[in-house]
Amino acid sequence: MNSSIGKLIQVIGFVVMGLGFITALITLENTTSLWLAASQFFTLSIYGILLIGFAEILRLLTGIHNKINPLTEDPATEASSSNHLPDEGKGEVKEVPILAEAEIRDFYTKQNIEVLHINPTPFEDYYIVNVRGDHALIELGGFSPIEYDSNKWPNKITMWYSNNIAEFK
């Protein structure tokens, strides 16, 4: 997924460079100062190059972000791909790892809440936990587990959960 803002900044960079060339030509026609025309051309060219470089940095950071956190989607594409779950079924966990189960049980034990069952999801570090007769989403991987309210679950997990609710205990 590419950054649309990065593309826009890159186009603006090329436009600024083009304006630098045009401005230099106009200056040469109206004055005899080659120095003035060259300074305008190089100044606007440097600004354009900086904008193009900034756009490249945004593109690289977007790529890194998408590799690290594949659950987050670009708001522009989220609406169009709401029925498509590319991560569904990929990397599906068959059982909860022992360390994850221990961390989840410890988290709820400190709150005096009994864990009835822990269900894995195909999304890394996310688990559906049956507590208080309801399903809760818990995320591991940080300094401490994070429990999400049912209305704040990520869209992909909500859709995956609604398609697989019959499998949960």
C-alpha positions as CSV (number, residue, x, y, z in Angstrom):
1,M,0.0,0.0,0.0
2,N,1.5,3.3,-1.1
3,S,1.0,6.6,0.7
4,S,-1.3,8.9,-1.3
5,I,0.1,11.9,0.6
6,G,3.6,10.8,-0.5
7,K,2.5,10.7,-4.1
8,L,1.0,14.2,-3.9
9,I,4.2,15.6,-2.3
10,Q,6.2,14.0,-5.0
11,V,4.1,15.6,-7.8
12,I,4.3,18.9,-6.0
13,G,8.1,18.5,-6.0
14,F,8.3,17.9,-9.7
15,V,5.9,20.9,-10.3
16,V,8.2,23.2,-8.2
17,M,11.2,22.0,-10.2
18,G,9.4,22.8,-13.4
19,L,8.4,26.2,-12.1
20,G,12.0,26.8,-11.3
21,F,13.0,26.2,-15.0
22,I,10.1,28.3,-16.3
23,T,11.0,31.2,-13.8
24,A,14.6,31.1,-14.9
25,L,13.6,31.3,-18.6
26,I,11.3,34.3,-17.9
27,T,14.0,36.0,-15.9
28,L,16.6,35.5,-18.7
29,E,14.1,37.1,-21.2
30,N,13.4,40.1,-19.0
31,T,16.9,40.7,-17.7
32,T,20.5,40.2,-18.8
33,S,21.5,38.7,-15.4
34,L,22.4,35.1,-15.8
35,W,23.3,34.9,-12.1
36,L,19.7,35.9,-11.1
37,A,18.1,33.3,-13.5
38,A,20.5,30.5,-12.3
39,S,19.9,31.3,-8.6
40,Q,16.1,31.1,-9.2
41,F,16.5,27.8,-11.1
42,F,18.8,26.2,-8.5
43,T,16.7,27.5,-5.5
44,L,13.5,26.1,-6.8
45,S,15.2,22.9,-7.9
46,I,16.6,22.3,-4.4
47,Y,13.1,22.8,-2.9
48,G,11.7,20.4,-5.5
49,I,14.3,17.8,-4.7
50,L,13.7,18.2,-1.0
51,L,9.9,17.6,-1.5
52,I,10.6,14.5,-3.7
53,G,13.0,13.2,-1.0
54,F,10.4,13.8,1.7
55,A,7.8,11.9,-0.4
56,E,10.3,9.0,-0.7
57,I,10.7,8.9,3.1
58,L,6.9,8.8,3.5
59,R,6.7,5.9,1.0
60,L,9.4,3.9,2.9
61,L,7.9,4.6,6.3
62,T,4.5,3.5,5.0
63,G,6.0,0.3,3.8
64,I,7.7,-0.4,7.1
65,H,4.4,0.4,9.0
66,N,2.4,-2.0,6.8
67,K,4.9,-4.8,7.5
68,I,4.9,-4.2,11.2
69,N,1.2,-3.6,11.7
70,P,-0.8,-5.3,9.0
71,L,-4.1,-4.8,10.9
72,T,-4.1,-1.1,10.2
73,E,-5.6,0.0,6.9
74,D,-5.5,3.2,4.9
75,P,-8.8,5.0,5.5
76,A,-9.2,5.5,1.7
77,T,-9.0,1.7,1.0
78,E,-10.8,0.5,4.2
79,A,-14.3,1.2,2.9
80,S,-13.7,-0.5,-0.5
81,S,-12.1,-3.6,1.0
82,S,-14.5,-4.1,4.0
83,N,-15.8,-7.4,2.7
84,H,-12.3,-8.8,1.8
85,L,-10.1,-10.2,4.6
86,P,-6.7,-10.9,3.1
87,D,-5.4,-12.1,6.5
88,E,-8.2,-14.5,7.2
89,G,-7.0,-18.1,7.5
90,K,-3.3,-17.1,7.1
91,G,-1.1,-18.0,10.0
92,E,-4.0,-19.4,11.9
93,V,-3.1,-20.5,15.4
94,K,-4.4,-24.0,16.2
95,E,-3.9,-23.6,20.0
96,V,-3.0,-20.9,22.4
97,P,0.8,-20.8,23.2
98,I,1.5,-21.6,26.9
99,L,3.1,-18.2,27.6
100,A,0.2,-16.4,26.1
101,E,-2.3,-18.4,28.1
102,A,-0.4,-17.7,31.3
103,E,-0.2,-14.0,30.6
104,I,-3.9,-13.8,29.9
105,R,-4.9,-15.8,33.0
106,D,-2.6,-13.7,35.1
107,F,-4.1,-10.5,33.7
108,Y,-7.6,-11.6,34.6
109,T,-6.6,-13.2,38.0
110,K,-5.3,-9.8,39.1
111,Q,-8.8,-8.5,38.4
112,N,-10.5,-11.4,40.2
113,I,-12.1,-12.5,37.0
114,E,-12.4,-16.2,36.0
115,V,-11.3,-17.1,32.5
116,L,-13.5,-19.8,31.0
117,H,-11.8,-20.3,27.7
118,I,-9.1,-18.7,25.5
119,N,-9.5,-18.8,21.7
120,P,-6.7,-18.0,19.2
121,T,-7.2,-15.7,16.2
122,P,-5.2,-15.7,12.9
123,F,-4.0,-12.2,13.9
124,E,-0.7,-12.1,15.8
125,D,-1.0,-11.3,19.5
126,Y,-4.9,-11.2,19.5
127,Y,-7.0,-13.6,21.5
128,I,-10.7,-14.0,22.1
129,V,-11.3,-14.7,25.8
130,N,-14.5,-16.0,27.3
131,V,-14.9,-14.1,30.6
132,R,-18.1,-13.2,32.5
133,G,-20.1,-15.2,29.9
134,D,-19.0,-12.9,27.1
135,H,-16.2,-12.7,24.6
136,A,-13.4,-10.2,25.1
137,L,-10.6,-9.3,22.8
138,I,-7.2,-9.1,24.4
139,E,-4.0,-8.1,22.8
140,L,-0.6,-9.3,24.0
141,G,2.8,-8.2,22.8
142,G,3.2,-4.9,24.8
143,F,4.3,-4.3,28.3
144,S,0.9,-5.5,29.6
145,P,-2.2,-7.1,28.0
146,I,-4.8,-4.7,26.5
147,E,-8.5,-5.6,26.7
148,Y,-10.6,-4.0,24.0
149,D,-14.2,-3.0,24.5
150,S,-16.5,-4.8,22.0
151,N,-17.1,-1.5,20.1
152,K,-13.4,-0.8,19.7
153,W,-12.2,-4.0,18.1
154,P,-10.2,-3.5,14.9
155,N,-12.5,-3.9,11.8
156,K,-10.7,-7.0,10.5
157,I,-11.0,-8.8,13.8
158,T,-14.7,-7.9,14.2
159,M,-15.4,-9.2,10.7
160,W,-13.4,-12.4,11.3
161,Y,-15.1,-12.9,14.7
162,S,-18.6,-12.5,13.2
163,N,-17.8,-15.0,10.5
164,N,-16.5,-17.6,13.0
165,I,-18.6,-16.9,16.2
166,A,-20.0,-20.5,16.1
167,E,-16.5,-21.9,16.7
168,F,-16.1,-20.1,20.0
169,K,-16.7,-21.7,23.4
